[in-house]
Amino acid sequence: MSDSLSFILNELGEEHPHGSVATPLYQTSMFAFESVEQMRRALAEETQSYFYTRGNNPTFTALERKLAALEGTEAALLFASGSAAVAAAVMANVEQGSHVVCVQKPYSWTNKLLTKLLARFGVEVSMVDGTRPENFAQAIRPNTRLLYLESPNSFTFELQDIVACVAVARQHGLLTIIDNSYATPLNQRPADMGVDIVVHSASKYIGGHSDVVAGILCCSQAMREKIFSSEYMTLGGVMAPFSAWLLLRGLRTLALRVERVAQTTPKVVDFLARHPKVEAVLYPFHPSHPQYELAKKQMKRPGGMFSFRLRANEMAEVERFCNRLQRFLLACSWGGYESLIFPACTLYGSANYQNPWLDWRLVRVYIGLEDADELIADLRQALECL
Ligand SMILES: *Cc1c(COP(=O)(O)O)cnc(C)c1O
């Protein structure tokens, strides 16, 4: 056997039978046993064994191992969506009467989970400006159980100093959770900085092709067992084997994609930052960002998403600009091949200029894998309409 083949077989093990190079898709809902004794043992060890696919599946195991290795954690657990992963991570670690301190302006459904859904079960939340770690410390109460971070957040791109926030949490014996979807484990490894649970919307960079909705969390083996035996199995929002297979495929090019957008995005940001019709760019790796130094310290390279504020007097101008773009799709998600645009004004009712947290002049841009010059040319022609 050649060295490389034995390496693959040894390294990847039983998820690669017959020397299959790609991981097989185990599209099965259950696993059969040769004896009652075997079945009894598998049931008793359900958090580790193959018993039923609302549980473990060899395609899941292959993906979990890779994700845990990427994030530097002992284990990982897969969910039907990023929101399911966020909900499981939070719910497994609070009870009636608990309090959570969360960075302000988290992902919208994380916000609803904490402020609406969990409020029905007596869980309280304080939202704080996460740019100053002291704000987390000041919000802590006797019933606080965890700090929830999202750095950077995905519309205004504010950072939290992860090391400082973990220090606050440890001082008070609190658990930390971070949403790391934007940075990916290749650009930011929160577990290395002491974060307990790292969650991802794998619908974004990890999938990478806008064809799967999926979520993951990376944590210790003990935390995986705890979440597996409660929220994972009872709420049942598990990943489909085919989604896991698509994510395994997406992971193979993650490094290339992340490198590519780290080259192209700063060029597009630079163009916009200098344009007279643009008031400001919100991008952690642009020198105008108030946390530029922190970005360079805790993230390995620039990401592919940012927002900018147009110099517009009315919403209709923002709409005209967005409608004129040819190379950017108007769509909500991100992480795939195509460049996208998401104007904040879509969050406003028509002719209603009231939104407590987002300026209607903001436009979020996701840079895909296209050529930077073509994207810049398109933005230039669209800005001429202002
Ligand atoms: C999209 C997103 C989520 C939710 O993930 P889904 O896979 O859509 O459920 C959570 N956090 C962030 C930062 C996201 O961008």
The ligand as a Tripos MOL2 file, in Angstrom:
@<TRIPOS>MOLECULE
LIG
   15    15     1     0     0
SMALL
NO_CHARGES

@<TRIPOS>ATOM
      1 C1        -27.3580   32.6520    9.3360 C.3       1 LIG1
      2 C2        -26.8600   32.8550   10.7090 C.ar      1 LIG1
      3 C3        -27.3720   32.1210   11.7900 C.ar      1 LIG1
      4 C4        -28.5280   31.1680   11.6450 C.3       1 LIG1
      5 O1        -28.1540   30.0620   10.8980 O.3       1 LIG1
      6 P1        -29.2080   29.2210   10.0320 P.3       1 LIG1
      7 O2        -28.3420   28.1530    9.4660 O.co2     1 LIG1
      8 O3        -29.7570   30.1610    9.0030 O.co2     1 LIG1
      9 O4        -30.2500   28.7400   10.9740 O.co2     1 LIG1
     10 C5        -26.8130   32.3140   13.0400 C.ar      1 LIG1
     11 N1        -25.8090   33.1880   13.2200 N.ar      1 LIG1
     12 C6        -25.2930   33.9170   12.2060 C.ar      1 LIG1
     13 C7        -24.1820   34.8670   12.4750 C.3       1 LIG1
     14 C8        -25.8000   33.7730   10.9210 C.ar      1 LIG1
     15 O5        -25.2940   34.5050    9.9360 O.3       1 LIG1
@<TRIPOS>BOND
     1     1     2 1
     2     2     3 ar
     3     2    14 ar
     4     3     4 1
     5     3    10 ar
     6     4     5 1
     7     5     6 1
     8     6     7 2
     9     6     8 1
    10     6     9 1
    11    10    11 ar
    12    11    12 ar
    13    12    13 1
    14    12    14 ar
    15    14    15 1
@<TRIPOS>SUBSTRUCTURE
     1 LIG1         1 GROUP 0 **** ****
